[in-house]
Amino acid sequence: MNKMNDKFKWSHFNVENIEKKHEIREKAKRDAMGDEPTTNSVGLSVTENEITQECSTYLENNTTALREHLTITEEKQNQLSSHLKQNHFEPIVNKLESDFHNLITEKEMKLRDLKSNYDTFKEEQKQFQKYHQLQGREPNFADTGKTIKAVGLIFFLFIFESILNGFMINEKLVGGLAEGVAVAISVAFLNVIASGLVGYYIFKKITHLEKTKRILFGFFSSLFVVFIVYVNACLGAFRSKAGEVFERQYGDGATEATKLKAQEINEIMSSVIKPWSDDISFVFTGTILTFVGLTFAFISIMDGFTYNDTYPEYGNVGKRVNKYKEDIRKTFSSYAKDISEIFSKSGNQLQKVFDDIRKNELAYWDTNTNMIQKEFVEFEQKAKAVERKSDHIINEYRKENIRVRKTDAPKYFKDKFSLPDESKDPVKVFPDVAFHYMTDEQREKKKLAIDEGIDQKFKQAEKEIEQIQKLSVDKQRELHEKFNTH
């Protein structure tokens, strides 16, 4: 929808050129010498008719061109008038209502499936509790936060023990830092990572309801405890013997007589596999290594043991139930978010259309109506102007004719030249466009009426949206009551 910006340009009615073209004075003298027009004549002379024809032709040519110009304006004005009568807000409300019902259907179907799965796994959890005699205790399943904490603890212990062992061992090793790091990482892996895995997969099964499993995995757990104690005792003995060898080889009191041969070093270091032997004397550093290793191993075992519940598989059962519980909660949350988005989008679109109609289409209508009014007013002014100018030319002819002629001038010389009323009235000349012609008062009144109509339709759309919003709140409450897991 566009407004008309181009104003019609009238051609110029040049009196001087017309007078020269028709030789007004010469013809007036010539007619007068022949007593033309006669005293009794009631009709215009040839020259007067020529001037009249010039006037008619000028007005007709410009009227034809103006009619074409106004036809374009009329088409645009018809489109604008029709456009302004339409309800541009109802489609927005209808789309909102459709989107709302589609969203409700989608969420309800999803919630129904999730609730069905939740009920299924909840029943499995109850059966699991009943079979394993766990009634009254909810599973302590591992969520993302607990998993991060459990894995983070294992990672921290592993790094810390690797560094601690490395520094405490390498200073007394012939192999130096490289050998210390290799030993430290190996032992740290057993104390932390292996212990965590054993705690999760073996120690947890000690709590199993079935006696055979408790005994079997209790036996495996005991073996691992013995093994881990043995490994850390060996590490302490290794550190003690390594220190002894280092002092004899590189200590301040080391001499060629005290230095050991390779075979003797191997025999001494081989004794660490029996940390209980009488010849093993734990130094302070070796004792600390053994204590730290056992402490970290115990912490790692407990970390694996308590991760995802202390009863085997109970955490996974609870995790499956919680997964669907969380999905239902997220669906409720997404429903509120999606509902808010579609209402916000519709509200913004409604306001945008309202502002656009008032600021653009209605303003265009007002501009075009005013343009038509101006063209009609100018048409009347131009018609009267050409009428006056034509009358002036004819009077010039008559004055010269009267001055020269010897007989009385015809009575009609006193009559003033004028155009027919139907050719000067734009309402009659342009009947198709006259429908859109209005005075300033009429235009403002019509504009106000159109604006009020737009405002009423806008407010009605707002009320309909408010009703849908209330329905959405009721539907949200209904979905919560129907699919809530609490």
Secondary structure, 3 states (H helix, E strand, C coil): CCCCCCCCCCCCCCHHHHHHHHCHHHHHHHHHHCCCCCCCCCCCCHHHHHHHHHHHHHHHHHHHHHHHHHHHHHHHHHHHHHHHHCCCCHHHHHHHHHHHHHHHHHHHHHHHHHHHHHHHHHHHHHHHHHHCCCCCCCCCCCCHHHHHHHHHHHHHHHHHHHHHHHHHHHCCCCCHHHHHHHHHHHHHHHHHHHHHHHHHHCHHHHHCCCHHHHHHHHHHHHHHHHHHHHHHHHHHHHHHHHHHHHHHHHCCCCCCCCCCCHHHHHHHHHHHHCCCCCCCCCCHHHHHHHHHHHHHHHHHHHHHHHCCCCCCCHHHHHHHHHHHHHHHHHHHHHHHHHHHHHHHHHHHHHHHHHHHHHHHHHHHHHHHHHHHHHHHHHHHHHHHHHHHHHHHHHHHHHHHHHHHCCCCCCHHHHCCCCCCHHHHCHHHHCHHHHCCCCCHHHHHHHHHHHHHHHHHHHHHHHHHHHHHHHHHHHHHHHHHHHHCCC
